[in-house]
Amino acid sequence: MKRILVSACLIGLPTRYNGKDAKREEVLKLAEGECLLPLCPEQLGGLPTPRPRATLSGGKVVNEEGEDVTENFLRGAGMVVELCKKLGIKKAILKEGSPSCGVNFTNVDWERVPGKGILTKMLETEGIKVEGVQ
């Protein structure tokens, strides 16, 4: 049985910035028979839920209150990567459009644009295959 990292919000855990989930049944079907590891890098980085929305901007991550939360995002993503390495995880299914987890699209200056989130970049650097789910 393979272990697969998954954005916690995609399996129904209320970890999104607004305290809600983004449950997608197709994620559970994609990973049927596998061992899912649901994590939220923003929570691991010390941010609460709910929390102010955040965006990538000028090489930093800032929230809608103007606070620089870059360190929280980097710390959480780093923790996820280390855990994946320790557990031998080679695949991740992440929430598209997120400044942390975006795979094909992320949020830059409050707009959805083509690009990768912080966690996705770090995982791919380690050779972990990442899939995005809307």
C-alpha positions in Angstrom: 0.0 0.0 0.0 1.4 3.4 -1.1 1.3 6.4 1.1 0.0 9.6 -0.5 0.1 13.1 0.8 -3.2 14.9 0.4 -4.4 18.4 1.2 -6.5 17.9 4.3 -9.2 20.1 3.0 -9.7 17.8 0.0 -10.9 14.9 2.2 -13.3 17.0 4.1 -11.3 18.4 7.0 -12.2 22.1 7.8 -8.7 23.4 7.3 -9.2 26.1 4.7 -8.5 29.8 5.5 -12.3 30.3 6.0 -12.7 27.3 8.3 -14.4 25.2 5.6 -13.3 22.2 3.6 -13.0 21.6 -0.1 -14.0 17.9 -0.1 -13.7 16.2 -3.4 -15.0 12.6 -3.7 -12.7 12.1 -6.7 -9.7 12.4 -4.4 -11.0 9.6 -2.2 -11.6 7.5 -5.4 -8.1 8.3 -6.8 -6.5 7.1 -3.6 -8.7 4.1 -3.0 -6.8 1.3 -1.4 -3.9 3.6 -0.5 -2.8 5.2 2.8 -3.6 8.9 2.8 -1.7 11.4 4.9 -3.9 14.5 5.2 -2.0 17.6 6.1 -2.4 21.4 5.9 1.0 23.2 5.6 -0.5 26.5 6.7 -1.8 25.0 10.0 1.5 23.2 10.5 3.3 26.5 10.1 1.4 27.9 13.0 -1.5 29.7 11.3 -5.0 29.3 12.9 -8.2 28.2 11.2 -10.0 30.3 10.3 -7.3 32.8 9.2 -7.1 35.8 6.9 -6.7 34.9 3.2 -3.1 35.0 1.9 -1.5 35.7 -1.4 2.0 35.5 -2.9 3.4 39.0 -3.6 6.9 40.2 -4.4 8.6 37.0 -3.2 6.6 37.0 0.1 3.3 35.7 1.4 1.0 38.4 2.8 -2.4 38.1 4.3 -5.4 40.4 3.7 -4.5 42.3 6.9 -1.1 43.1 5.4 0.9 40.8 7.7 3.9 39.0 6.3 3.2 35.3 6.9 6.0 34.0 4.7 7.8 32.3 7.6 4.6 30.4 8.6 4.2 29.1 5.0 7.9 28.1 4.7 7.9 26.4 8.1 4.8 24.4 7.4 5.9 23.4 3.9 9.2 22.4 5.3 7.6 20.2 7.9 5.4 18.5 5.3 8.5 17.8 3.0 10.5 16.3 5.9 7.6 14.1 6.9 7.2 12.9 3.3 10.9 12.1 3.1 10.8 10.1 6.4 7.7 8.2 5.3 8.9 7.6 1.7 6.0 9.4 0.1 6.4 9.8 -3.6 3.0 11.3 -4.6 0.9 14.2 -3.4 -2.6 15.4 -4.3 -3.0 19.0 -3.4 -5.6 21.8 -3.6 -5.3 23.8 -6.8 -5.2 27.6 -6.6 -3.7 27.8 -3.1 -0.5 29.9 -2.4 0.7 26.8 -0.5 -0.6 23.9 -2.5 -1.4 25.2 -6.0 0.0 22.9 -8.7 -0.9 24.5 -12.0 -2.5 27.6 -10.5 -1.8 29.7 -7.5 -2.8 33.1 -6.0 -0.5 36.0 -6.8 -1.5 39.6 -5.8 -5.0 38.3 -5.2 -5.4 36.9 -8.7 -5.5 33.3 -9.8 -2.6 32.8 -12.1 -0.6 29.9 -13.6 2.1 28.9 -11.2 3.0 26.7 -8.3 2.5 27.2 -4.5 5.3 27.1 -2.0 4.7 23.5 -0.9 4.4 22.2 -4.5 7.7 23.7 -5.4 9.4 22.2 -2.4 7.9 18.7 -3.0 8.8 18.7 -6.7 12.4 19.7 -5.7 12.5 16.5 -3.7 11.2 14.4 -6.7 7.7 13.9 -5.3 5.0 13.8 -8.0 2.3 16.4 -7.4 -1.3 16.4 -8.8 -3.6 19.3 -8.4 -7.4 19.1 -7.7 -9.8 21.9 -8.0 
